[in-house]
Amino acid sequence: MSKKSLILALVAALAAHATGALADVSAGEKKAELCVNCHRVDNSHSAPLLDGLPAAYLLKQFALYISGKRFGPAMQSNLAAASSEDLQSIADYFSSRPPLRAVTKMTADQQTQDAGSTMARTLDCSDCHGADYRGTKDVPRLAGQLRNYLAFQISKMQRDHTLHPPMSSTGQLIPQPEIEALATYFASLEP
């Protein structure tokens, strides 16, 4: 299947999902076995936790990886052979699972968490990610997500304005210590 065909199939899957059609979640569990090698609560790969993320959001990310608009050689390789039905099943499987908090050996002091909380309010993160940062229908959760993943993504997003326009609209770069505080704060929250 060509990239263009697969992207069109993903768009169709997104449309089907928007109307309430669900793929076979149990089939998704089997198809997601490869995914959980990296996307697990005790991971050391800095891969995000997928449990509880909205299926529509996951399908959009799959399409971005397949098209090359989002870079990740492992993800691009793993998704390349999947059919649109496979991708829908995988997205529905992860979406059906309760969100889990990342396991980390990192400890954070209250001052760092307070600084992160202040930064989250300053950036209005709750406008899109919800008042409790647990995400919304089409927006991923930040609460309980892997701290290193969050810090990396925030740094990346402020360098590339196309990845996250709302965060970049301030025009100001967030200093690395504040990025670390923000990521630490989100990681400390219940998912």
C-alpha positions as CSV (number, residue, x, y, z in Angstrom):
1,M,0.0,0.0,0.0
2,S,1.4,3.4,-1.0
3,K,1.9,6.2,1.6
4,K,-0.9,8.2,-0.1
5,S,-3.3,5.3,0.0
6,L,-2.5,4.6,3.6
7,I,-3.0,8.2,4.6
8,L,-6.4,8.3,2.8
9,A,-7.3,5.1,4.6
10,L,-6.4,6.7,7.9
11,V,-8.5,9.8,7.1
12,A,-11.4,7.4,6.4
13,A,-10.7,5.6,9.7
14,L,-10.8,8.9,11.5
15,A,-14.1,9.8,9.9
16,A,-15.5,6.4,10.9
17,H,-14.3,6.8,14.4
18,A,-15.9,10.3,14.6
19,T,-19.2,8.7,13.9
20,G,-18.8,6.2,16.7
21,A,-17.6,3.1,14.8
22,L,-15.2,1.1,16.8
23,A,-12.7,-1.5,15.6
24,D,-12.3,-4.8,17.4
25,V,-10.5,-3.8,20.7
26,S,-9.4,-7.4,21.4
27,A,-7.8,-7.5,17.9
28,G,-6.2,-4.2,18.7
29,E,-4.6,-5.8,21.9
30,K,-2.9,-8.5,19.8
31,K,-1.8,-6.0,17.2
32,A,-0.4,-3.6,19.9
33,E,2.0,-6.2,21.3
34,L,4.9,-4.6,19.4
35,C,3.8,-1.1,20.7
36,V,4.0,-2.1,24.3
37,N,7.7,-3.0,24.0
38,C,8.4,0.8,24.2
39,H,5.1,2.4,25.3
40,R,4.9,1.0,28.8
41,V,4.9,2.6,32.3
42,D,8.3,1.3,33.2
43,N,9.9,2.2,29.9
44,S,13.4,3.6,29.4
45,H,12.8,4.6,25.8
46,S,11.2,7.9,26.5
47,A,8.2,6.7,24.5
48,P,4.9,8.2,25.7
49,L,2.3,6.2,27.5
50,L,-0.6,5.5,25.1
51,D,-3.1,4.1,27.5
52,G,-6.2,6.3,27.7
53,L,-5.2,8.6,24.9
54,P,-8.0,9.5,22.5
55,A,-8.2,7.2,19.5
56,A,-8.7,10.1,17.1
57,Y,-5.5,11.7,18.5
58,L,-3.6,8.4,18.1
59,L,-4.8,8.0,14.5
60,K,-3.7,11.5,13.7
61,Q,-0.2,10.7,15.1
62,F,0.0,7.5,13.1
63,A,-0.8,9.4,9.9
64,L,1.9,12.0,10.8
65,Y,4.5,9.3,11.3
66,I,3.5,7.4,8.1
67,S,3.6,10.6,6.0
68,G,7.0,11.6,7.4
69,K,5.7,14.8,9.0
70,R,6.6,13.4,12.4
71,F,10.0,11.8,12.6
72,G,10.6,8.5,14.3
73,P,12.3,5.7,12.4
74,A,11.0,3.0,14.7
75,M,7.4,4.3,14.5
76,Q,7.6,4.8,10.8
77,S,8.9,1.3,10.3
78,N,6.4,-0.3,12.7
79,L,3.4,1.5,11.2
80,A,4.4,1.1,7.5
81,A,3.0,-2.4,7.2
82,A,-0.2,-1.8,9.2
83,S,-3.5,-1.5,7.4
84,S,-6.0,1.2,8.3
85,E,-8.1,-1.4,10.1
86,D,-5.0,-2.5,12.1
87,L,-4.3,1.1,13.0
88,Q,-7.9,1.7,14.0
89,S,-7.9,-1.4,16.2
90,I,-4.6,-0.4,17.9
91,A,-5.9,3.2,18.5
92,D,-9.2,1.8,19.9
93,Y,-7.4,-0.6,22.1
94,F,-5.1,2.0,23.7
95,S,-8.0,4.4,24.0
96,S,-10.2,1.8,25.8
97,R,-7.5,1.3,28.5
98,P,-7.4,3.3,31.7
99,P,-4.6,5.9,31.7
100,L,-1.6,4.9,33.8
101,R,1.1,7.0,35.5
102,A,4.7,6.5,34.3
103,V,7.0,4.8,36.7
104,T,10.0,6.9,37.4
105,K,12.9,7.0,39.8
106,M,13.0,10.7,39.7
107,T,12.0,12.7,42.8
108,A,10.9,16.3,42.6
109,D,10.9,18.9,45.3
110,Q,7.8,21.0,45.9
111,Q,9.5,24.1,44.6
112,T,10.0,22.5,41.2
113,Q,6.4,21.3,41.0
114,D,5.1,24.7,42.1
115,A,7.3,26.3,39.4
116,G,5.9,23.9,36.8
117,S,2.3,24.6,38.0
118,T,2.8,28.3,37.6
119,M,4.3,27.8,34.1
120,A,1.4,25.6,33.1
121,R,-1.1,28.4,34.1
122,T,1.0,31.0,32.4
123,L,1.0,29.1,29.1
124,D,-2.7,28.3,29.5
125,C,-2.1,24.6,28.9
126,S,-5.5,23.8,30.4
127,D,-7.2,25.6,27.6
128,C,-6.6,22.5,25.4
129,H,-5.4,19.7,27.7
130,G,-8.3,20.2,30.2
131,A,-8.4,21.7,33.7
132,D,-6.8,18.6,35.2
133,Y,-4.4,18.1,32.2
134,R,-6.0,14.7,31.5
135,G,-6.7,15.6,27.9
136,T,-9.9,15.9,25.9
137,K,-11.5,14.1,23.1
138,D,-8.8,15.0,20.6
139,V,-6.0,16.3,22.8
140,P,-3.6,14.1,24.7
141,R,-3.2,14.0,28.4
142,L,-0.1,15.5,30.1
143,A,-1.0,14.2,33.6
144,G,1.1,11.2,34.6
145,Q,3.0,11.1,31.3
146,L,6.7,10.3,31.2
147,R,8.7,13.3,32.4
148,N,11.6,12.9,30.0
149,Y,9.2,12.5,27.1
150,L,7.3,15.7,28.1
151,A,10.6,17.7,28.5
152,F,11.8,16.5,25.1
153,Q,8.5,17.3,23.3
154,I,8.2,20.7,24.9
155,S,11.7,21.6,23.8
156,K,11.0,20.3,20.3
157,M,7.7,22.1,20.0
158,Q,9.1,25.5,20.8
159,R,11.7,25.0,18.1
160,D,9.2,23.9,15.5
161,H,6.2,26.2,15.5
162,T,4.2,23.8,13.2
163,L,4.1,21.1,15.9
164,H,2.3,23.0,18.5
165,P,1.1,26.5,17.5
166,P,-0.7,27.4,20.7
167,M,2.5,27.0,22.8
168,S,4.6,28.8,20.3
169,S,2.3,31.8,19.9
170,T,3.9,33.6,22.8
171,G,7.0,34.1,20.7
172,Q,9.2,33.5,23.8
173,L,11.4,30.6,24.3
174,I,10.9,28.7,27.6
175,P,14.2,28.4,29.4
176,Q,15.3,24.7,29.9
177,P,14.9,24.8,33.8
178,E,11.3,25.9,33.3
179,I,10.7,23.2,30.7
180,E,12.1,20.6,33.2
181,A,9.8,22.1,36.0
182,L,6.8,22.0,33.6
183,A,7.5,18.3,32.7
184,T,8.0,17.4,36.3
185,Y,4.7,19.0,37.3
186,F,2.7,17.2,34.6
187,A,4.4,13.9,35.3
188,S,3.5,14.2,39.0
189,L,-0.2,14.5,38.4
190,E,-2.7,11.6,38.5
191,P,-3.6,10.6,34.9
